[in-house]
Amino acid sequence: MILTDIKERTRFLKFAAVGALGAAIDLGTANLLTHLFDLPLVYAGSLSFICAVCSNFIFNRYWTYPDSRSRPLMHQLGMFFLVNSIGIAIRIPTLHFVEPIMLKIFEGTGRLSNATAEFLAKNATLILAIGIVMIWNFFVNRYWTYNDVD
């Protein structure tokens, strides 16, 4: 198993920490765009995803996988971006189809205001999408984008 090796376990924990920072950037940006600029979640979530990807690439290249610099920066960024582009192709339908379900769940409690139910539905949907895409990103990036590390 990949996480039985101490080096891989450390990389995974660093990847998770970078992912948590990326998730904070993602959630913060999406909330800012949906609440201040009234952007639909699919658009706001796409823009926030790009912000998070940029942050994640920088931290993963220089902190999680500092020994993975055999490829030129732009080549590796292209690989990372391709993996994350497939991730966004997974994310957009998740945001589109799951948000209405989450909204019905939160509205169904009868205890929340409409604005609170909407806020919770958007964030629950984002968190679910982030989790799904993180699993994809970790394994594909580890075995393709950063496959030049021991």
C-alpha atoms as an extended CHARMM CRD file, in Angstrom:
* protein
*
       150  EXT
         1         1  MET       CA              0.0000000000        0.0000000000        0.0000000000  PROA      1               0.0000000000
         2         2  ILE       CA              1.2160000000        3.4670000000       -0.8720000000  PROA      2               0.0000000000
         3         3  LEU       CA              0.8090000000        4.8800000000        2.6610000000  PROA      3               0.0000000000
         4         4  THR       CA              2.8560000000        2.1880000000        4.4250000000  PROA      4               0.0000000000
         5         5  ASP       CA              6.0800000000        3.8540000000        3.2680000000  PROA      5               0.0000000000
         6         6  ILE       CA              6.9790000000        6.7410000000        5.6170000000  PROA      6               0.0000000000
         7         7  LYS       CA              8.0610000000        8.9440000000        2.6950000000  PROA      7               0.0000000000
         8         8  GLU       CA              4.7430000000        8.3860000000        0.8940000000  PROA      8               0.0000000000
         9         9  ARG       CA              2.7600000000        8.9110000000        4.0850000000  PROA      9               0.0000000000
        10        10  THR       CA              4.5560000000       12.2280000000        4.6220000000  PROA      10              0.0000000000
        11        11  ARG       CA              3.8430000000       13.2310000000        1.0250000000  PROA      11              0.0000000000
        12        12  PHE       CA              0.1900000000       12.3260000000        1.4360000000  PROA      12              0.0000000000
        13        13  LEU       CA             -0.0820000000       14.4090000000        4.6100000000  PROA      13              0.0000000000
        14        14  LYS       CA              1.5890000000       17.3500000000        2.8770000000  PROA      14              0.0000000000
        15        15  PHE       CA             -0.7080000000       16.8690000000       -0.1340000000  PROA      15              0.0000000000
        16        16  ALA       CA             -3.6960000000       16.8480000000        2.2550000000  PROA      16              0.0000000000
        17        17  ALA       CA             -2.4760000000       20.0430000000        3.9670000000  PROA      17              0.0000000000
        18        18  VAL       CA             -2.0250000000       21.7310000000        0.5860000000  PROA      18              0.0000000000
        19        19  GLY       CA             -5.4700000000       20.4330000000       -0.3540000000  PROA      19              0.0000000000
        20        20  ALA       CA             -6.9580000000       21.9020000000        2.8290000000  PROA      20              0.0000000000
        21        21  LEU       CA             -5.4510000000       25.2890000000        1.9710000000  PROA      21              0.0000000000
        22        22  GLY       CA             -6.7660000000       24.9050000000       -1.5660000000  PROA      22              0.0000000000
        23        23  ALA       CA            -10.2000000000       23.9930000000       -0.1930000000  PROA      23              0.0000000000
        24        24  ALA       CA            -10.1830000000       27.1390000000        1.9720000000  PROA      24              0.0000000000
        25        25  ILE       CA             -9.2450000000       29.2250000000       -1.0610000000  PROA      25              0.0000000000
        26        26  ASP       CA            -11.8920000000       27.4140000000       -3.0980000000  PROA      26              0.0000000000
        27        27  LEU       CA            -14.6800000000       27.8420000000       -0.5380000000  PROA      27              0.0000000000
        28        28  GLY       CA            -13.7410000000       31.4290000000        0.2800000000  PROA      28              0.0000000000
        29        29  THR       CA            -13.5650000000       32.5030000000       -3.3440000000  PROA      29              0.0000000000
        30        30  ALA       CA            -16.8040000000       30.6900000000       -4.2530000000  PROA      30              0.0000000000
        31        31  ASN       CA            -18.6410000000       32.2440000000       -1.3170000000  PROA      31              0.0000000000
        32        32  LEU       CA            -17.3090000000       35.6910000000       -2.1830000000  PROA      32              0.0000000000
        33        33  LEU       CA            -18.4010000000       35.3270000000       -5.8120000000  PROA      33              0.0000000000
        34        34  THR       CA            -21.8470000000       33.8820000000       -5.0360000000  PROA      34              0.0000000000
        35        35  HSD       CA            -22.7230000000       36.2500000000       -2.2060000000  PROA      35              0.0000000000
        36        36  LEU       CA            -21.1370000000       39.5370000000       -3.2470000000  PROA      36              0.0000000000
        37        37  PHE       CA            -21.4570000000       39.2080000000       -7.0090000000  PROA      37              0.0000000000
        38        38  ASP       CA            -24.5070000000       36.8890000000       -7.1560000000  PROA      38              0.0000000000
        39        39  LEU       CA            -22.7140000000       34.5280000000       -9.5450000000  PROA      39              0.0000000000
        40        40  PRO       CA            -24.3270000000       31.0920000000       -9.9840000000  PROA      40              0.0000000000
        41        41  LEU       CA            -22.4760000000       28.3390000000       -8.1130000000  PROA      41              0.0000000000
        42        42  VAL       CA            -21.3320000000       26.5690000000      -11.2890000000  PROA      42              0.0000000000
        43        43  TYR       CA            -19.5030000000       29.7220000000      -12.4930000000  PROA      43              0.0000000000
        44        44  ALA       CA            -18.2640000000       30.7720000000       -9.0610000000  PROA      44              0.0000000000
        45        45  GLY       CA            -17.1670000000       27.2100000000       -8.3220000000  PROA      45              0.0000000000
        46        46  SER       CA            -15.2630000000       27.0270000000      -11.5950000000  PROA      46              0.0000000000
        47        47  LEU       CA            -13.3860000000       30.2740000000      -10.9380000000  PROA      47              0.0000000000
        48        48  SER       CA            -12.6650000000       29.3360000000       -7.3330000000  PROA      48              0.0000000000
        49        49  PHE       CA            -11.3840000000       25.9620000000       -8.5270000000  PROA      49              0.0000000000
        50        50  ILE       CA             -8.8480000000       27.6620000000      -10.8190000000  PROA      50              0.0000000000
        51        51  CYS       CA             -7.6050000000       29.8100000000       -7.9180000000  PROA      51              0.0000000000
        52        52  ALA       CA             -7.2020000000       26.7050000000       -5.7590000000  PROA      52              0.0000000000
        53        53  VAL       CA             -5.4000000000       24.7920000000       -8.5390000000  PROA      53              0.0000000000
        54        54  CYS       CA             -2.8250000000       27.5620000000       -8.9260000000  PROA      54              0.0000000000
        55        55  SER       CA             -2.1630000000       27.5990000000       -5.1900000000  PROA      55              0.0000000000
        56        56  ASN       CA             -2.0220000000       23.8040000000       -5.0000000000  PROA      56              0.0000000000
        57        57  PHE       CA              0.4460000000       23.5380000000       -7.8680000000  PROA      57              0.0000000000
        58        58  ILE       CA              2.8650000000       25.9940000000       -6.2940000000  PROA      58              0.0000000000
        59        59  PHE       CA              2.7690000000       24.3310000000       -2.8670000000  PROA      59              0.0000000000
        60        60  ASN       CA              2.8870000000       20.7800000000       -4.2450000000  PROA      60              0.0000000000
        61        61  ARG       CA              5.8200000000       21.5260000000       -6.5400000000  PROA      61              0.0000000000
        62        62  TYR       CA              7.8900000000       23.3120000000       -3.9210000000  PROA      62              0.0000000000
        63        63  TRP       CA              6.7980000000       21.6580000000       -0.6590000000  PROA      63              0.0000000000
        64        64  THR       CA              5.0940000000       18.2760000000       -1.1810000000  PROA      64              0.0000000000
        65        65  TYR       CA              7.2890000000       17.1290000000       -4.0740000000  PROA      65              0.0000000000
        66        66  PRO       CA             10.4090000000       19.3230000000       -3.9440000000  PROA      66              0.0000000000
        67        67  ASP       CA             12.4080000000       16.4680000000       -5.4820000000  PROA      67              0.0000000000
        68        68  SER       CA             10.1060000000       16.4250000000       -8.5180000000  PROA      68              0.0000000000
        69        69  ARG       CA             11.7030000000       19.0590000000      -10.6320000000  PROA      69              0.0000000000
        70        70  SER       CA             13.1560000000       16.9720000000      -13.4240000000  PROA      70              0.0000000000
        71        71  ARG       CA             10.4720000000       18.3970000000      -15.7070000000  PROA      71              0.0000000000
        72        72  PRO       CA             10.4470000000       22.0530000000      -16.7010000000  PROA      72              0.0000000000
        73        73  LEU       CA              8.0330000000       24.1870000000      -14.6760000000  PROA      73              0.0000000000
        74        74  MET       CA              5.6200000000       24.8850000000      -17.5400000000  PROA      74              0.0000000000
        75        75  HSD       CA              5.5430000000       21.2320000000      -18.6200000000  PROA      75              0.0000000000
        76        76  GLN       CA              4.7240000000       20.0760000000      -15.1110000000  PROA      76              0.0000000000
        77        77  LEU       CA              2.1460000000       22.8600000000      -14.7110000000  PROA      77              0.0000000000
        78        78  GLY       CA              0.5480000000       21.6650000000      -17.9520000000  PROA      78              0.0000000000
        79        79  MET       CA              0.3580000000       18.1120000000      -16.6310000000  PROA      79              0.0000000000
        80        80  PHE       CA             -1.0440000000       19.3030000000      -13.2970000000  PROA      80              0.0000000000
        81        81  PHE       CA             -3.5660000000       21.5250000000      -15.0710000000  PROA      81              0.0000000000
        82        82  LEU       CA             -4.6790000000       18.6360000000      -17.3220000000  PROA      82              0.0000000000
        83        83  VAL       CA             -5.3000000000       16.4010000000      -14.3130000000  PROA      83              0.0000000000
        84        84  ASN       CA             -7.2230000000       19.2150000000      -12.6380000000  PROA      84              0.0000000000
        85        85  SER       CA             -9.1610000000       19.9440000000      -15.8430000000  PROA      85              0.0000000000
        86        86  ILE       CA            -10.4760000000       16.4110000000      -15.7180000000  PROA      86              0.0000000000
        87        87  GLY       CA            -11.1760000000       17.1170000000      -12.0540000000  PROA      87              0.0000000000
        88        88  ILE       CA            -13.2970000000       20.1240000000      -12.9870000000  PROA      88              0.0000000000
        89        89  ALA       CA            -15.1250000000       17.9580000000      -15.5270000000  PROA      89              0.0000000000
        90        90  ILE       CA            -16.0420000000       15.7580000000      -12.5460000000  PROA      90              0.0000000000
        91        91  ARG       CA            -16.7920000000       18.7670000000      -10.3360000000  PROA      91              0.0000000000
        92        92  ILE       CA            -19.1720000000       20.7690000000      -12.5650000000  PROA      92              0.0000000000
        93        93  PRO       CA            -21.8420000000       18.0610000000      -12.9100000000  PROA      93              0.0000000000
        94        94  THR       CA            -21.5110000000       17.3850000000       -9.1840000000  PROA      94              0.0000000000
        95        95  LEU       CA            -22.1850000000       21.0650000000       -8.4180000000  PROA      95              0.0000000000
        96        96  HSD       CA            -25.0040000000       21.2520000000      -10.9360000000  PROA      96              0.0000000000
        97        97  PHE       CA            -26.8880000000       18.1150000000       -9.9270000000  PROA      97              0.0000000000
        98        98  VAL       CA            -26.1640000000       17.8620000000       -6.1920000000  PROA      98              0.0000000000
        99        99  GLU       CA            -26.8950000000       21.4630000000       -5.1400000000  PROA      99              0.0000000000
       100       100  PRO       CA            -30.6930000000       21.1890000000       -5.7240000000  PROA      100             0.0000000000
       101       101  ILE       CA            -30.7640000000       17.9380000000       -3.7430000000  PROA      101             0.0000000000
       102       102  MET       CA            -28.8330000000       19.5150000000       -0.8760000000  PROA      102             0.0000000000
       103       103  LEU       CA            -31.1200000000       22.5370000000       -0.9490000000  PROA      103             0.0000000000
       104       104  LYS       CA            -34.1920000000       20.3060000000       -0.6170000000  PROA      104             0.0000000000
       105       105  ILE       CA            -32.5650000000       18.4920000000        2.2840000000  PROA      105             0.0000000000
       106       106  PHE       CA            -31.7380000000       21.7120000000        4.1460000000  PROA      106             0.0000000000
       107       107  GLU       CA            -35.0950000000       23.3330000000        3.3320000000  PROA      107             0.0000000000
       108       108  GLY       CA            -36.8250000000       20.1560000000        4.4840000000  PROA      108             0.0000000000
       109       109  THR       CA            -35.6420000000       20.5910000000        8.0410000000  PROA      109             0.0000000000
       110       110  GLY       CA            -38.1560000000       23.4300000000        8.4450000000  PROA      110             0.0000000000
       111       111  ARG       CA            -35.8810000000       25.0940000000       10.9580000000  PROA      111             0.0000000000
       112       112  LEU       CA            -33.6900000000       27.1160000000        8.6260000000  PROA      112             0.0000000000
       113       113  SER       CA            -34.3430000000       30.3320000000        6.7990000000  PROA      113             0.0000000000
       114       114  ASN       CA            -34.2300000000       30.1430000000        3.0190000000  PROA      114             0.0000000000
       115       115  ALA       CA            -30.9420000000       32.0810000000        2.9560000000  PROA      115             0.0000000000
       116       116  THR       CA            -29.3600000000       29.7620000000        5.5330000000  PROA      116             0.0000000000
       117       117  ALA       CA            -30.5640000000       26.6480000000        3.7090000000  PROA      117             0.0000000000
       118       118  GLU       CA            -29.1240000000       28.0060000000        0.4580000000  PROA      118             0.0000000000
       119       119  PHE       CA            -25.7960000000       28.8510000000        2.1180000000  PROA      119             0.0000000000
       120       120  LEU       CA            -25.5230000000       25.3940000000        3.6820000000  PROA      120             0.0000000000
       121       121  ALA       CA            -26.5480000000       23.6440000000        0.4480000000  PROA      121             0.0000000000
       122       122  LYS       CA            -23.9230000000       25.4860000000       -1.5950000000  PROA      122             0.0000000000
       123       123  ASN       CA            -21.1650000000       24.7370000000        0.8930000000  PROA      123             0.0000000000
       124       124  ALA       CA            -22.1500000000       21.0990000000        1.4400000000  PROA      124             0.0000000000
       125       125  THR       CA            -22.1610000000       20.6250000000       -2.3300000000  PROA      125             0.0000000000
       126       126  LEU       CA            -18.7400000000       22.2640000000       -2.6590000000  PROA      126             0.0000000000
       127       127  ILE       CA            -17.2920000000       20.1220000000        0.1340000000  PROA      127             0.0000000000
       128       128  LEU       CA            -18.5970000000       16.9400000000       -1.5070000000  PROA      128             0.0000000000
       129       129  ALA       CA            -17.1830000000       17.9740000000       -4.8860000000  PROA      129             0.0000000000
       130       130  ILE       CA            -13.8350000000       18.8860000000       -3.3180000000  PROA      130             0.0000000000
       131       131  GLY       CA            -13.6050000000       15.4660000000       -1.6490000000  PROA      131             0.0000000000
       132       132  ILE       CA            -14.3900000000       13.5540000000       -4.8250000000  PROA      132             0.0000000000
       133       133  VAL       CA            -11.9430000000       15.5400000000       -6.9290000000  PROA      133             0.0000000000
       134       134  MET       CA             -9.2140000000       15.3660000000       -4.2530000000  PROA      134             0.0000000000
       135       135  ILE       CA             -9.1610000000       11.5540000000       -4.4740000000  PROA      135             0.0000000000
       136       136  TRP       CA             -8.8180000000       11.7720000000       -8.2630000000  PROA      136             0.0000000000
       137       137  ASN       CA             -6.1240000000       14.4610000000       -8.0450000000  PROA      137             0.0000000000
       138       138  PHE       CA             -3.9520000000       12.7370000000       -5.4730000000  PROA      138             0.0000000000
       139       139  PHE       CA             -3.6040000000        9.4300000000       -7.2460000000  PROA      139             0.0000000000
       140       140  VAL       CA             -3.2810000000       10.7280000000      -10.7910000000  PROA      140             0.0000000000
       141       141  ASN       CA             -0.8570000000       13.4960000000       -9.8490000000  PROA      141             0.0000000000
       142       142  ARG       CA              1.2370000000       11.1450000000       -7.7350000000  PROA      142             0.0000000000
       143       143  TYR       CA              1.5680000000        8.5110000000      -10.4600000000  PROA      143             0.0000000000
       144       144  TRP       CA              1.7380000000       10.8040000000      -13.4970000000  PROA      144             0.0000000000
       145       145  THR       CA              2.6070000000       14.4510000000      -12.7610000000  PROA      145             0.0000000000
       146       146  TYR       CA              5.0320000000       13.6270000000       -9.9210000000  PROA      146             0.0000000000
       147       147  ASN       CA              6.0840000000       10.1360000000      -10.9950000000  PROA      147             0.0000000000
       148       148  ASP       CA              9.7460000000       11.2080000000      -11.1380000000  PROA      148             0.0000000000
       149       149  VAL       CA             10.2030000000       10.9450000000       -7.3560000000  PROA      149             0.0000000000
       150       150  ASP       CA             11.2410000000        7.8250000000       -5.4930000000  PROA      150             0.0000000000
